[in-house]
Amino acid sequence: MCSRLNICTVNILDNPAKIETTFKVEITFEVFEYLKDDVEWELVFVANDGKEERDQLLDSVVIGPIRDGRHKFVFEAPAPDMEKLNNEDLTDVTVLLLRCKYREQMFVKIAWFVAHEYTDPELIETPPEKPIIEKLQRNVSTEDVRVTYYAIKWDDPVMDDEENQGEQRLETEQSHTETAQEPVDTNVENVNPINHQKNITEAGAEQPMAVD
């Protein structure tokens, strides 16, 4: 089924920044049809060794229901727990993931490469064997961004309606029973965050798809 939510732009704010600085990701997205359930957004730090059990879920936010239209919010998430990182995580390239889910189904994943670097010329020339965390700068690369979309089952009032009619015919032995479509609440806010209070506004004019 075609996607009912399209991510228009994603901007990494305050980049580069100190390694322990909170991540700030500005997301603009467009909804083509009313989404009655929550959309879940997750920000994940991927460990350098590729072992999924070492990945850190930095934070998640749930938004819904969402009316059709264009929306924008800033997703803030803490830096990864430094005590859980090994030297390679701090000195080699790692990955930052933004995952988006609807009804527990991931429909888009965006990946950025993340480098941790020294800014002190002496440390650049002769890096210490044990990384000095407070001297490292985090740089999220916005030049080589990987975006992957997945086909999922979205809301389908027509299909749900037909299934409900079939169940009613079995129970009542009536062949022409129809089920009314659930009405859309036109008074619902454009975006209603559930477990986080985020700065959410309607977005402006239409822009081409971009991830920065």
SULTA-V529743 format. One record per residue. N is the residue number from 1. D_LAST is the distance of its C-alpha to the last C-alpha in whole Angstrom. Layout:
BEGIN
N & D_LAST
N & D_LAST
END
This chain:
BEGIN
1 & 27
2 & 24
3 & 21
4 & 22
5 & 19
6 & 16
7 & 12
8 & 11
9 & 7
10 & 6
11 & 5
12 & 6
13 & 9
14 & 12
15 & 10
16 & 13
17 & 15
18 & 19
19 & 19
20 & 21
21 & 18
22 & 17
23 & 14
24 & 12
25 & 10
26 & 10
27 & 10
28 & 12
29 & 14
30 & 17
31 & 20
32 & 23
33 & 26
34 & 27
35 & 26
36 & 29
37 & 28
38 & 25
39 & 22
40 & 21
41 & 17
42 & 17
43 & 16
44 & 17
45 & 18
46 & 19
47 & 22
48 & 22
49 & 25
50 & 24
51 & 27
52 & 25
53 & 28
54 & 26
55 & 23
56 & 22
57 & 21
58 & 20
59 & 20
60 & 20
61 & 21
62 & 23
63 & 22
64 & 25
65 & 27
66 & 24
67 & 26
68 & 24
69 & 22
70 & 18
71 & 17
72 & 15
73 & 15
74 & 14
75 & 14
76 & 16
77 & 17
78 & 19
79 & 19
80 & 21
81 & 25
82 & 25
83 & 29
84 & 28
85 & 26
86 & 28
87 & 27
88 & 25
89 & 23
90 & 23
91 & 23
92 & 21
93 & 18
94 & 17
95 & 15
96 & 13
97 & 13
98 & 13
99 & 16
100 & 17
101 & 21
102 & 23
103 & 27
104 & 26
105 & 25
106 & 21
107 & 20
108 & 16
109 & 14
110 & 11
111 & 11
112 & 9
113 & 12
114 & 13
115 & 16
116 & 18
117 & 20
118 & 23
119 & 23
120 & 26
121 & 28
122 & 31
123 & 29
124 & 27
125 & 30
126 & 32
127 & 30
128 & 32
129 & 33
130 & 32
131 & 28
132 & 28
133 & 26
134 & 26
135 & 25
136 & 22
137 & 19
138 & 15
139 & 13
140 & 10
141 & 8
142 & 5
143 & 7
144 & 9
145 & 8
146 & 11
147 & 12
148 & 15
149 & 17
150 & 21
151 & 24
152 & 25
153 & 28
154 & 27
155 & 30
156 & 33
157 & 35
158 & 37
159 & 38
160 & 38
161 & 41
162 & 43
163 & 43
164 & 44
165 & 47
166 & 48
167 & 48
168 & 50
169 & 53
170 & 53
171 & 54
172 & 56
173 & 57
174 & 56
175 & 55
176 & 53
177 & 51
178 & 48
179 & 45
180 & 44
181 & 40
182 & 38
183 & 38
184 & 34
185 & 34
186 & 33
187 & 33
188 & 31
189 & 28
190 & 24
191 & 23
192 & 25
193 & 24
194 & 27
195 & 26
196 & 24
197 & 24
198 & 20
199 & 19
200 & 19
201 & 19
202 & 20
203 & 17
204 & 17
205 & 18
206 & 16
207 & 13
208 & 12
209 & 10
210 & 6
211 & 4
212 & 0
END
